[in-house]
Amino acid sequence: MSIPDMLGERYGKRHLSYSSLKVALSDMAKFDQYMRGELKFESPALEFGTLYDMLLFERDKAMETYTVISHDNVMSRLSDKAKASKRPSLTFEYKAVVSDMQKKADEEGRAICSSDDWKMANQMIDRLNACGLVPSLLSSGKYQVEFNEVLHGVEVKGFLDCLGDGFIVDSKSTKAVDKFRYSVRDFSYDIQAYIYTKVFGLDKFYWLVQEKTYPYLPAVVECSEETLFTGGMKMQEAISRIKRFLSEDMEPMTDYLEFKV
């Protein structure tokens, strides 16, 4: 039985993603949780990354998706008595206004965003424009391109940020651009680069990396052939682990790693 067939039989879906392959390299128990929808990747950093990418690539959609809650906006809805208090944000009325705004956003299917995050994401994009990186790398591309293809005997599915003319650009925000090489290794971004280039038949892949602290230094990081090779090897290793896990019908908690240091 093929891996897509085994995945379909066990999880009701035949495809893998960059995230599922990355998890399979570490722990098949986590892989099993992920495929069952029980393992969620949620953090303030990921939430900000989603906001930043949407403002960068799909600004109109961001305007429709987010409700920005700012202190000034809340203050404008308070009574004079609440405004005059020593700490208005601690008053019952202030919290009630925030709760009401959140409830309205939920009813409209909109996500909540702080004014600080909204402002920072826009300032970061302004820096990209000032450096000429938006027109040079992103202006003529296709954004949030979906794919579902067969690669090395497995179905891989996902979205890439920007498909340019002969190259791919993936946006990443980071604490320090000079440390990004370690993020490529630690978060297996090399697998992501390998999948994207193979699916679209391209050999040029760039990360558009930007620091999240002022003045928001950006960097264009080209993915080397060596990094693409490493990504391919890691993908093959993940596929091998998944195939063994599924074909032997392993119990997830019995998985363990062996390595030398």
Residue pairs with C-beta under 8 A, 6 or more apart in sequence:
1 9
1 247
2 153
3 153
3 154
3 239
3 242
3 243
3 246
4 14
4 15
4 154
4 155
5 14
6 243
6 246
6 247
7 13
7 14
7 15
7 16
7 35
7 246
8 14
10 35
10 246
11 35
11 36
13 35
14 155
15 148
15 154
15 155
15 156
15 157
16 154
16 155
16 156
16 157
16 242
17 156
17 157
17 158
18 156
18 158
18 188
18 191
18 192
18 195
19 34
19 41
20 31
20 34
20 35
21 156
21 188
21 191
21 234
21 235
21 238
21 239
21 242
22 187
22 188
22 191
22 238
23 30
23 31
23 34
23 39
24 31
24 238
24 241
24 242
24 245
25 188
25 234
25 237
25 238
25 241
26 257
27 255
27 257
28 241
28 242
28 245
28 250
28 252
28 255
29 252
29 253
29 255
30 39
31 242
31 245
31 252
32 245
32 252
33 39
33 252
45 173
47 117
48 117
48 120
48 121
48 173
48 212
49 172
49 173
51 62
51 66
51 113
51 117
51 118
51 121
52 121
52 124
52 125
52 171
52 173
53 161
53 171
54 61
54 62
54 65
54 66
55 62
55 121
55 122
55 125
56 125
56 128
56 134
56 138
56 171
57 138
57 143
57 144
57 161
57 162
57 171
58 143
58 144
64 110
65 110
65 111
66 110
66 111
66 112
66 113
66 118
67 101
67 104
67 105
67 108
67 110
67 111
67 112
67 113
68 113
68 114
68 115
68 118
69 98
69 101
69 102
69 112
69 113
69 114
69 115
70 114
70 115
71 89
71 115
72 115
73 101
73 115
74 89
74 94
74 97
74 98
74 101
75 83
75 88
75 94
77 97
78 88
78 91
78 93
78 94
78 97
79 93
82 88
82 91
82 93
82 94
85 91
88 94
102 112
105 111
105 112
120 212
123 214
123 216
124 173
124 210
124 212
124 216
124 218
125 134
127 210
127 215
127 216
127 217
127 218
128 134
128 208
128 210
128 218
129 135
131 218
133 208
133 218
133 220
137 162
137 164
137 169
137 206
137 208
137 220
138 162
138 164
138 169
138 208
140 164
140 165
141 162
141 163
141 164
141 165
141 169
142 162
142 163
143 161
143 162
144 159
144 160
144 161
145 159
145 160
145 162
145 163
146 157
146 158
146 159
147 156
147 157
147 158
147 159
147 160
147 199
147 200
148 155
148 156
148 157
149 155
149 156
149 199
150 156
151 195
151 198
151 199
151 235
152 235
152 236
152 239
153 239
154 239
154 242
156 195
156 199
158 195
160 168
160 170
160 196
160 200
161 169
161 170
161 171
162 168
162 169
162 170
162 171
163 200
166 202
166 204
167 202
167 204
167 205
167 206
168 193
168 196
168 197
168 200
168 202
168 204
168 205
168 206
169 206
169 207
169 208
170 189
170 192
170 193
170 196
170 205
170 206
170 207
170 208
171 207
171 208
171 210
172 180
172 183
172 189
172 207
172 208
172 209
172 210
173 209
173 210
173 211
173 212
174 180
174 183
174 209
174 210
174 211
174 212
175 211
175 212
175 213
176 211
177 209
177 210
177 211
177 217
177 218
177 219
177 221
180 207
180 209
180 219
180 221
181 221
183 189
184 190
184 207
184 227
188 231
188 234
189 207
190 223
190 227
190 228
190 230
190 231
190 234
191 231
191 234
191 235
191 238
192 231
193 205
193 207
193 223
193 227
193 228
193 231
194 228
194 231
194 232
194 234
194 235
195 231
195 235
196 202
196 205
197 203
197 204
197 205
197 223
197 228
198 232
203 225
203 228
204 222
205 222
205 223
205 228
206 220
206 221
206 222
206 223
207 220
207 221
207 223
208 218
208 219
208 220
208 221
209 218
209 219
209 220
209 221
210 216
210 217
210 218
210 219
211 217
211 218
244 250
245 252
245 255
